[in-house]
């Protein structure tokens, strides 16, 4: 059985691999698009450089300002120890256990319970919680949630969440540009200008990539994101020495019927539990950013030798049934 430290190292290697894979998809897409539009190897190379430059530019902006944009989009406001004493106390004691600096703390004025962490490293991190989380969870459950979020900080998940989100978004933007270019007749005009069969072949290939590349990038991102959630759950237990608080917290957040209004498709992967409920019109089952709650709860229960829960038993865990 691997240690927490081995799991953390494995998680970082997977994250780096994710960046490499998505970057490679972006590079191939830019290369084929350049040849499809220009019909020459020089145009393909120029598009490749332009795509990579845009990705680097956006990643740099995200690295230094992404957390501010996320907090602004989430309508989070910073709170002091006087304004949220219990939150500050819990975070302070767990940062000591995790051996990381104290993050900046934010509150989102929404009664739906949830939380997320963001930033570029432990020295520049922030944790945001909703007022609903503070109101509906007891101290033990709050410790489980904060332990989970601080684990994302300690494991450098927050950095990769920002950077990979930008890379996946870059692939989607490039695909959208090519589809619009095709729709307005760009493909037909470029074919008339020359380039022959090779250009037509690359044009068809790029059109296929415009459909598949964003899907492939998102699937790679989701696969690793789910593993990060499992690891952060386990790391939370390491910090708190208590799996029961997080187990109950996950059940409470997942079974809560209130929708988090400020959440959207761009930020949903940051939260401890997907804030977009299945019953909402915003929900999409194709790309789930989180592992199933029941799987997460049963993994926590396995740490203490408890039998796994059935789906119908989850509400019982939080006294709803």
ABEGO torsion letter per residue (X at the ends): XBBAAAAAAAAAAAAAAAAAAAAAAAAAAAAAAAAAAAGBAAAAAAAAAAAAAAAAAAAAAAAAAAAAAAAAAAGBBBBBAAABAAAAAAAAAAAAAAGBBBBBBBBBBBABBBBBBBEABAABBBBBBBAAAAAABBAAAAAAAAAAAAAAAAAGAAAAAAAAAAAAAAAAAAAAAAAAAAAAGAAAAAAAAEGEAAAAAAAAAAAAAAAAAAAAAAAAAAAAAAAAAAAAAAAAAAAAGBAAAAAAAAAAAAABABBBAABBAAAAAABABBABBAABAABBAABBABBBAAAAAAAAAAAAGBBBBBAAAAAAAAGAX
